[in-house]
Amino acid sequence: MVKAFGFCDFWFILFVGAYLCLRKSPQEHLKSKKHINQPEVHKLAIQSIQRNIINVTLPEEPRIRDELRTVMEMVRSRGDFDVVSDFSHVDILTSSSISALLRLRKLLGDYGHQLVFYSVSGPTKSIFTATGIDGVFEFADDELSALQTLHSTNPLSGTY
């Protein structure tokens, strides 16, 4: 004798099957638990090249905005340096990061200082171009070129 499945039996079997397919293995569960319990280690990537120039190595999204917030706080407290920013770890920019970059540029401009980006990848540069703000920022190929850009446009930025 064959028993027919009812409506509730069908959903129960579907639910159990989906659970078994989507559940984590014990090893995956332990990995995710370790990841949750460990605090995120974030090395602050702001270095002083000279007393009046700092180099900021921007992290990947979504931490760019936090890094830029720290730089803006430094500018507000001191206000006496130019900023060169390494984009080598940046693959994509969100609108909030672009907004933070624009605010940083304005803040530095208010203090009479500059912001220069270097090591910007092609796809990231295309984001600046697509949004029409590629003419707003200074771009350089590498750190040395960025420092030369600062020096050529602002002779008071020091020697290197």
C-alpha positions in Angstrom: 0.0 0.0 0.0 1.4 3.4 -1.0 0.6 6.4 1.2 0.1 9.7 -0.6 1.9 12.7 0.7 -0.2 15.6 2.0 0.5 19.3 1.5 2.2 19.6 4.9 4.4 16.6 4.2 5.6 18.2 1.0 6.6 21.4 2.6 8.3 19.5 5.5 10.4 17.5 3.1 11.3 20.6 1.0 12.3 22.5 4.2 14.5 19.6 5.5 16.1 19.1 2.1 16.9 22.8 1.8 18.3 22.9 5.3 20.6 19.9 4.6 21.8 21.5 1.4 22.5 24.9 2.9 23.9 24.0 6.3 27.5 24.5 7.0 29.9 21.7 7.7 31.4 21.5 11.2 34.7 22.9 9.8 32.9 25.9 8.2 31.0 26.6 11.3 34.2 26.7 13.4 35.9 29.0 10.9 32.9 31.4 10.9 32.8 31.3 14.7 36.5 32.2 14.9 36.0 35.0 12.4 33.1 36.4 14.4 34.9 36.3 17.8 38.1 37.8 16.5 38.3 41.6 16.5 39.0 43.1 13.1 42.6 44.2 12.9 42.9 47.3 10.8 46.3 48.8 10.4 46.1 52.5 10.0 47.7 53.2 6.7 48.6 56.8 7.2 52.3 57.7 7.1 54.1 61.0 7.4 56.5 61.4 4.5 57.6 64.8 5.7 56.3 67.1 8.4 54.0 68.7 5.8 53.0 65.7 3.6 51.2 62.6 4.6 50.7 59.4 2.5 47.4 57.6 2.9 47.2 54.0 1.6 43.5 53.5 1.0 42.0 50.1 1.9 39.3 48.3 0.0 35.7 49.2 0.3 33.9 49.6 2.7 36.7 50.8 4.9 37.8 53.7 2.6 35.3 56.1 4.2 36.6 55.4 7.7 40.2 56.0 6.6 39.2 59.3 5.0 37.3 60.3 8.1 40.5 59.9 10.1 42.5 61.9 7.6 39.9 64.7 7.7 40.1 64.8 11.5 43.9 65.1 11.1 43.5 68.0 8.7 41.0 69.8 11.0 43.3 69.4 13.9 46.6 70.4 12.2 45.7 71.7 8.7 49.3 72.2 7.6 50.0 69.3 5.2 49.3 68.0 1.7 48.0 64.5 1.2 49.1 61.9 -1.4 46.9 58.9 -1.5 47.8 55.4 -2.7 44.9 53.7 -4.6 46.7 50.4 -5.3 44.3 48.4 -3.0 41.1 50.1 -4.3 39.1 48.2 -6.9 35.8 50.0 -6.7 34.5 53.2 -5.2 31.0 53.7 -3.7 29.2 57.0 -3.9 29.9 57.6 -0.2 33.6 57.2 -0.7 33.6 59.6 -3.7 31.7 62.1 -1.5 34.3 61.7 1.2 37.1 62.3 -1.3 35.4 65.4 -2.5 35.0 66.7 1.1 38.6 65.9 1.8 39.7 67.8 -1.3 37.6 70.8 -0.3 38.9 70.7 3.3 42.5 70.6 2.1 41.8 73.4 -0.4 40.3 75.6 2.4 43.7 75.2 4.2 45.6 75.9 1.0 46.8 72.3 0.6 46.4 69.6 -2.1 45.3 66.1 -2.6 47.0 63.8 -5.2 46.0 60.2 -6.0 48.5 57.7 -7.3 48.5 54.0 -8.4 44.9 54.3 -9.5 43.9 51.3 -11.6 42.1 51.7 -14.9 38.7 50.5 -13.7 38.9 52.8 -10.7 40.0 55.8 -12.9 37.0 55.0 -15.1 34.7 55.6 -12.1 36.1 59.1 -11.8 35.7 59.6 -15.5 32.2 58.3 -15.7 31.1 60.5 -12.8 32.7 63.5 -14.5 35.1 64.3 -11.6 38.3 63.1 -13.1 39.2 66.8 -13.8 38.6 67.7 -10.1 41.4 65.5 -8.7 45.1 65.3 -9.5 46.4 61.8 -10.6 49.9 60.5 -10.7 51.4 57.2 -11.7 53.3 56.5 -8.5 54.3 58.0 -5.2 57.4 59.8 -6.5 55.3 61.4 -9.3 52.6 62.4 -6.8 55.3 64.1 -4.7 56.7 65.9 -7.8 53.2 67.0 -8.6 52.9 68.6 -5.2 56.3 70.2 -5.4 55.6 71.6 -8.9 52.3 73.2 -8.0 53.3 74.2 -4.4 57.0 75.0 -4.0 56.4 75.3 -0.2 55.6 71.6 0.1 59.2 70.8 0.8 61.9 68.7 -0.7 62.2 65.0 -0.9 
